Amino acid sequence: MKKIFLLFLLITAVSNAQNKYNLNLDQFVKDGDLPDDWIVWGDYEIEMDSVEVVSGNYSAKITSDENGNSFGSIAYKIPANYGGNSLMLEGYIKTENVVDGFAGLLIRVDGSAGSLAFDNMQSEGLNGTNDWKKYKVTVRFPDDAKNIYVGGIITGKGVAWFDDFKLLVNGKKDIQFMKEKPIEYKPADLDSTYTNNSNFKLEHLTNIQEERLYKLGKVWGFVKYHHPEIARGNINWDNELFSFLPKINSVDFDAELTSWISALGSIETGEHDLPDTKEYEHIPDYKWIYDTNFISAGLSQELKNILTSKRERNHYYFGINRGVRNPSFTNEKSYPEMEWNDTGMKLLALYRYWNMMEYFNPNNHLTDKDWDVVLKEYIPRFVNNNEELDYKLNMLQLIGEVNDTHANMWYYDEALNRFFGKRRIPVKVEFIEEEPVVLKVGDSLNSKIQVGDVITHIEGKAIADIIDENLKYFPASNYPTKLRDMARKLLWTNKDSLEIKFQNKNGKFKEKIASVEEWNNMADPIPSHKMIKNDIGYIYPESLKKGEIKDILNKFEDTKGIVVDLRCYPSDFIVFSMGNKVVPKPTDFVKFTNTTIQNPGYFSFRNGSKVGSYLRRNYEGKLTILVNEQTQSNAEYTTMALSAAPGAVVIGSQTAGADGNISRIILPGGIRTMISGIGVYYPDGTETQRIGIVPDIEVKPSIEGFRNGRDELLEKAIEVIEDSNASTK
């Protein structure tokens, strides 16, 4: 018996030794604690359950709070030191009374600049009560991945259990038994001269220093993206900037710049021919390199030598993603512990972002301000302000200069949250006819405020003045989208109450409304599809379950028309699954621009995409598509594809104007942002960025119509479908 017991222990030990990652949740579990190396995200209660299990001793149980306004998740971090093209996460899920949300497996692949790939099964719509079942989710595995997070998530109300996770590379190889790739460290990785402090501070910025910092920013960025030694990862370019900054006070600044650049290493000059500009839609501005009134002849020659030097096939600080061809920014440090009065760190943030836009923003030609002017304007703003909030507000406004709805600070930031207000007035608003109109009133609010009332003043200040003062803090491609985003924070405050003036059809009134820490301002869910008047189908893509569109289109096959309401963000990618049904033959609907590693800043058109298919039976009814400022990115792309259907009519108003795969950016102070990483055009070369999707029939909701419960866009769509003579294209 003793031998049998020892054999059992040996087998158990060998089994556990094979599992280098604790994906079965069983290693080092203690009562009330999470398994070894697992972490918690969100606000829900998480505990280990020894009764409801699939295998082993424990499963993870996540229980929502009473409100169900947040989420709960467990996650496990795995280094991305493996080769492959895709990652498949398998796992078992059990649910109980999940409502107003979903449960799902979660997988997120992170690079140095943030998330590169993500899926949480939201499109599967797993809710209700379900017994244990195995699920799978697959994402791409980018070359520049640093870490992989796997786990489970629940949103809304209810309980979910998770157990027995498995991660497969390329759908076949269990990561538990794969050998990790050796990590190759570049000299730039090993340079630890500076960590979270540049040791450079300016107390008072002079005009000469300002001019020199402008010149330095342009030179530093050009050399970063063109010098072969930096491309190879042999030089930490952040640290070089920090070391050089004190020399802005030198007698001969251009001579110092020239010596600095020439000392970076030998280059093979004349080995790179610049592209023929006629072949490119947009090209970088190199004129300043040749301008000896701006820089010295010696510095000009150094930069021209770099410009024509032999280029590397890969670059330490950026790559071009396969397939989509948008840039991926790599090896950029976030310096989360930076000091807010650190001038060098703030200048690094400005230079890094400005030059990323200079060489990798496909839409840099569309900014309201000349991009050189932006650099000049922001140098004193970054140097002369030494508080955290000043730095972050300056960065938010700098991001806004790009005029890209994708470009914002899309994460929770405590300083900015304090600035906008940590408390909420329980009234939801949306701008209609450029005025803030009440959409929803909190259940706990004892007030005569009604849906459709217009806010005219907050704390005695007119809405027009509030807009003028705060619009700069809401980056977006166009004015309607700025108002869209402002509406979400218009009634944020740090005060216990706000005095608000309203106007409705009966006149004006004011109320002092108490603020709350949180409230449920979510709109009632809209079904993914329904019938209107028995012969018109309606589809709301935000509520689609994965793959559901096929059954819906079969159900709507004999309808007179379909309304696709894209005033939302689709939960499933339906560009081709629906597009091939409604477009009867392969049809061009989009084309793209992108840059390359060898020639950053040169953007050329490449082959676009076609939608449509020769099916035994394509959809033959009338297709109408509803859009407004809520229509963004994938929704805009979907609109472009569905618009290729014969006789399709787009109805509504200007969309968000940000249609292109995102590229993520990380900046000092832990700031995270993004840009539209590729240019998106109609087949004839018409821009979509900023202007958005131009509707065939412009219809904007009216305040009067909203008060009367009308959806004027939907009404127009029904009219177009029912009346073959109605105004269309």
Secondary structure, DSSP 8 states (H G I E B T S, - for coil): -HHHHHHHHHHHHHHHHH--S-TTS-TT--TTS--TTEEEEESSEEEEESSS-SSSS-EEEEE--SS--SEEEEEEEEE--S--SEEEEEEEEEEEEEESS-EEEEEEEEETTEEEEEE-SGGGT--EEEEEEEEEEEEE--TT--EEEEEEEEESEEEEEEEEEEEEETTTEEGGGS--------HHHH--S-SS------SS--HHHHHHHHHHHHHHHHHHHH-HHHHTT-S-HHHHHHHHGGGGGSS-HHHHHHHHHHTT----TT------GGG-SB----GGGG-TTTS-HHHHHHHHHHHTS---SS-SSEEE-TTT--EEE-S----TT--TT-HHHHHHHHHHHHHHHHHH-TTGGG-SS-HHHHHHHHHHHHHH--SHHHHHHHHHHHHHTT--TT-S--S--HHHHHHH-SEE-SEEEEEETTEEEEEEE-TT--S---TT-EEEEETTEEHHHHHHHHGGGS--SSHHHHHHHHHHHTTEESSSEEEEEEEETTEEEEEEEE-BS----------SEEEETTTEEEE-GGG--TTHHHHHHHHTTTSSEEEEE-SS--SS--TTTTHHHHSSS-EEEEEEEE--SSSTT-BEEEEEEEE----SS---SEEEEEE-TT--THHHHHHHHHTTSTT-EEEES------S-EEEEEETTTEEEEEE-SEEE-TT--B-TTT----SEE----HHHHHTT--HHHHHHHHHHH-TTSS--
